[in-house]
Amino acid sequence: MSKLSDTTRNKLKSVSTATVATALFKRGFRIQMIQDVHPLSPDQPTMVGEAFTLRYMPAREDLNKIDVFRDRAHPQRKAIEDCPVGAVLVMDSRKDARAASAGAILVTRLMKRGCAGVVTDGGFRDSAEIARLGFPAFHHRPSAPTNLTLHQAIEINVPIGCGDAPVFPGDVILGDSDGVIVIPAHLADEIADETFEMTAFEDFVTEQVQNGRGIFGLYPATDEQTLKDFAAWRKAKGR
């Protein structure tokens, strides 16, 4: 798994999924947003990290009894212990939240191990407890039944689909109040640099609009005066 530089990680923590989505769209990427997942807490920090994946398949009852958890090689438990520091555990639960992908104990273990967050296109049990952790976590909706009810953990760190988005191990995951987006690993530095600059300009535009300025010539910056004003604003703000 390629490792994010501190510079790229910090830049991505300061930008939004909306800005990243625009930067990816300009490069032809249209389905990188994980669909129908939501932060468990509105106050959780922005999530940035490399993808470490877990794939579930439909459970076969004779292979998915409660005693499978005694096996230290069980893919769900192994994923929790193997997810690298700074990485995000991304779970393909086939967009099925009728049974939980994980619960508070496993998510707490990820947090204590220094992982950067967790996302599933299914659901978490103990969702209120997870929300109180202050750890970035995203799911579709709460779900009390154990994962064994419907999901069989089958593979870790392989390419998956999560909420209709393709996720390859090592891709960069960004999550905020709008949801979660997947940045192809080879574009991470480039996207971070561009969106960091875009965010500065968007902050300038927001301030101008709040002060009553119209958007024509401002957004996009088709008037030369806009660029002059932006340069002056950056100098004054230290941006």
TORKOL-182339 format. One record per residue (C-alpha): residue number from 1; residue in one letter; x, y, z. Coordinates in steps of 0.25 Angstrom, whole numbers, padded with zeros to 4 digits. Example, Ala and Ser with C-alpha at 12.3 -4.5 7.8 and 13.67 -1.06 7.14 Angstrom:
% residues 2
> 1/a/0049/-0018/0031
> 2/s/0055/-0004/0029
% end
This chain:
% residues 239
> 1/m/0000/0000/0000
> 2/s/0005/0014/-0004
> 3/k/0007/0023/0008
> 4/l/0001/0037/0008
> 5/s/0011/0048/0011
> 6/d/0008/0057/0023
> 7/t/0007/0069/0013
> 8/t/-0004/0062/0004
> 9/r/-0011/0057/0016
> 10/n/-0012/0070/0023
> 11/k/-0016/0077/0010
> 12/l/-0028/0067/0008
> 13/k/-0032/0069/0022
> 14/s/-0035/0084/0019
> 15/v/-0043/0082/0007
> 16/s/-0057/0077/0004
> 17/t/-0062/0065/-0003
> 18/a/-0070/0074/-0012
> 19/t/-0057/0081/-0017
> 20/v/-0050/0068/-0019
> 21/a/-0062/0063/-0027
> 22/t/-0061/0075/-0036
> 23/a/-0046/0072/-0038
> 24/l/-0049/0058/-0041
> 25/f/-0060/0061/-0051
> 26/k/-0050/0070/-0059
> 27/r/-0042/0057/-0060
> 28/g/-0053/0049/-0065
> 29/f/-0056/0042/-0052
> 30/r/-0071/0042/-0049
> 31/i/-0075/0030/-0039
> 32/q/-0064/0032/-0028
> 33/m/-0074/0037/-0018
> 34/i/-0079/0025/-0009
> 35/q/-0094/0026/-0010
> 36/d/-0104/0026/0002
> 37/v/-0094/0027/0014
> 38/h/-0095/0037/0025
> 39/p/-0086/0041/0037
> 40/l/-0090/0035/0050
> 41/s/-0088/0048/0057
> 42/p/-0089/0062/0051
> 43/d/-0077/0066/0060
> 44/q/-0067/0055/0055
> 45/p/-0054/0060/0049
> 46/t/-0051/0059/0034
> 47/m/-0046/0045/0030
> 48/v/-0034/0044/0021
> 49/g/-0026/0031/0019
> 50/e/-0022/0020/0010
> 51/a/-0033/0009/0007
> 52/f/-0031/-0004/0014
> 53/t/-0043/-0013/0009
> 54/l/-0052/-0024/0014
> 55/r/-0062/-0031/0005
> 56/y/-0074/-0038/0010
> 57/m/-0083/-0048/0002
> 58/p/-0096/-0053/0005
> 59/a/-0095/-0063/0017
> 60/r/-0097/-0078/0015
> 61/e/-0103/-0083/0028
> 62/d/-0094/-0095/0030
> 63/l/-0081/-0087/0028
> 64/n/-0085/-0075/0036
> 65/k/-0089/-0079/0050
> 66/i/-0085/-0071/0063
> 67/d/-0073/-0080/0066
> 68/v/-0065/-0075/0053
> 69/f/-0061/-0063/0062
> 70/r/-0052/-0073/0070
> 71/d/-0043/-0074/0057
> 72/r/-0032/-0063/0058
> 73/a/-0032/-0063/0042
> 74/h/-0047/-0059/0041
> 75/p/-0046/-0048/0031
> 76/q/-0054/-0038/0039
> 77/r/-0046/-0039/0051
> 78/k/-0033/-0040/0044
> 79/a/-0037/-0027/0036
> 80/i/-0038/-0020/0049
> 81/e/-0025/-0024/0054
> 82/d/-0018/-0023/0041
> 83/c/-0023/-0009/0036
> 84/p/-0011/0000/0036
> 85/v/-0009/0012/0045
> 86/g/-0014/0024/0037
> 87/a/-0023/0015/0028
> 88/v/-0038/0015/0026
> 89/l/-0045/0001/0027
> 90/v/-0055/0001/0015
> 91/m/-0065/-0010/0015
> 92/d/-0073/-0015/0004
> 93/s/-0086/-0020/0010
> 94/r/-0094/-0020/-0003
> 95/k/-0102/-0008/0001
> 96/d/-0109/-0017/0010
> 97/a/-0112/-0011/0024
> 98/r/-0121/-0022/0029
> 99/a/-0109/-0028/0037
> 100/a/-0098/-0020/0043
> 101/s/-0084/-0019/0037
> 102/a/-0078/-0017/0051
> 103/g/-0081/-0011/0064
> 104/a/-0075/-0002/0075
> 105/i/-0064/-0011/0080
> 106/l/-0058/-0014/0067
> 107/v/-0059/0001/0063
> 108/t/-0053/0005/0076
> 109/r/-0041/-0005/0073
> 110/l/-0039/0002/0060
> 111/m/-0038/0016/0067
> 112/k/-0029/0011/0078
> 113/r/-0020/0005/0067
> 114/g/-0018/0018/0061
> 115/c/-0026/0016/0048
> 116/a/-0032/0028/0041
> 117/g/-0047/0024/0040
> 118/v/-0057/0013/0035
> 119/v/-0068/0013/0025
> 120/t/-0078/0002/0020
> 121/d/-0089/0003/0010
> 122/g/-0097/-0005/0020
> 123/g/-0100/-0002/0035
> 124/f/-0093/-0002/0049
> 125/r/-0099/-0007/0061
> 126/d/-0097/0001/0074
> 127/s/-0098/0013/0065
> 128/a/-0100/0023/0077
> 129/e/-0088/0018/0084
> 130/i/-0079/0019/0071
> 131/a/-0084/0033/0069
> 132/r/-0079/0037/0083
> 133/l/-0065/0032/0080
> 134/g/-0061/0044/0072
> 135/f/-0055/0035/0062
> 136/p/-0059/0037/0047
> 137/a/-0069/0026/0043
> 138/f/-0079/0025/0032
> 139/h/-0091/0016/0029
> 140/h/-0104/0015/0022
> 141/r/-0113/0013/0035
> 142/p/-0112/0007/0049
> 143/s/-0114/-0009/0049
> 144/a/-0115/-0017/0061
> 145/p/-0114/-0032/0056
> 146/t/-0100/-0038/0056
> 147/n/-0093/-0038/0042
> 148/l/-0093/-0053/0042
> 149/t/-0108/-0052/0040
> 150/l/-0106/-0048/0025
> 151/h/-0092/-0045/0023
> 152/q/-0080/-0055/0021
> 153/a/-0067/-0048/0022
> 154/i/-0059/-0054/0011
> 155/e/-0046/-0045/0007
> 156/i/-0038/-0034/0011
> 157/n/-0030/-0023/0004
> 158/v/-0035/-0027/-0010
> 159/p/-0043/-0018/-0020
> 160/i/-0057/-0016/-0016
> 161/g/-0069/-0008/-0019
> 162/c/-0075/0001/-0007
> 163/g/-0087/0009/-0010
> 164/d/-0086/0007/-0025
> 165/a/-0072/0013/-0024
> 166/p/-0059/0005/-0028
> 167/v/-0049/0004/-0017
> 168/f/-0035/-0001/-0019
> 169/p/-0026/-0004/-0007
> 170/g/-0018/0009/-0005
> 171/d/-0028/0018/-0012
> 172/v/-0029/0031/-0003
> 173/i/-0042/0032/0005
> 174/l/-0048/0046/0008
> 175/g/-0060/0047/0017
> 176/d/-0067/0059/0022
> 177/s/-0082/0064/0025
> 178/d/-0086/0062/0011
> 179/g/-0081/0047/0010
> 180/v/-0069/0039/0005
> 181/i/-0061/0040/-0008
> 182/v/-0050/0031/-0013
> 183/i/-0038/0037/-0019
> 184/p/-0030/0028/-0028
> 185/a/-0016/0026/-0022
> 186/h/-0008/0031/-0033
> 187/l/-0015/0044/-0033
> 188/a/-0015/0047/-0018
> 189/d/-0004/0057/-0018
> 190/e/-0009/0065/-0031
> 191/i/-0023/0065/-0025
> 192/a/-0018/0070/-0012
> 193/d/-0010/0081/-0018
> 194/e/-0022/0086/-0027
> 195/t/-0033/0085/-0017
> 196/f/-0025/0093/-0007
> 197/e/-0023/0104/-0017
> 198/m/-0038/0103/-0021
> 199/t/-0042/0104/-0006
> 200/a/-0035/0117/-0004
> 201/f/-0042/0123/-0016
> 202/e/-0055/0117/-0012
> 203/d/-0053/0124/0002
> 204/f/-0050/0137/-0005
> 205/v/-0063/0136/-0014
> 206/t/-0071/0132/-0002
> 207/e/-0067/0145/0006
> 208/q/-0069/0153/-0007
> 209/v/-0083/0148/-0008
> 210/q/-0086/0150/0006
> 211/n/-0082/0164/0004
> 212/g/-0093/0165/-0007
> 213/r/-0084/0163/-0019
> 214/g/-0091/0156/-0031
> 215/i/-0085/0143/-0037
> 216/f/-0084/0148/-0052
> 217/g/-0069/0150/-0054
> 218/l/-0066/0145/-0040
> 219/y/-0069/0130/-0041
> 220/p/-0063/0126/-0050
> 221/a/-0053/0137/-0050
> 222/t/-0055/0142/-0064
> 223/d/-0052/0157/-0060
> 224/e/-0038/0161/-0058
> 225/q/-0042/0169/-0046
> 226/t/-0046/0156/-0039
> 227/l/-0032/0151/-0040
> 228/k/-0026/0164/-0035
> 229/d/-0035/0164/-0023
> 230/f/-0033/0149/-0020
> 231/a/-0018/0152/-0020
> 232/a/-0019/0163/-0011
> 233/w/-0029/0155/-0002
> 234/r/-0018/0144/-0001
> 235/k/-0007/0153/0003
> 236/a/-0016/0159/0014
> 237/k/-0021/0146/0019
> 238/g/-0008/0139/0018
> 239/r/-0014/0128/0009
% end
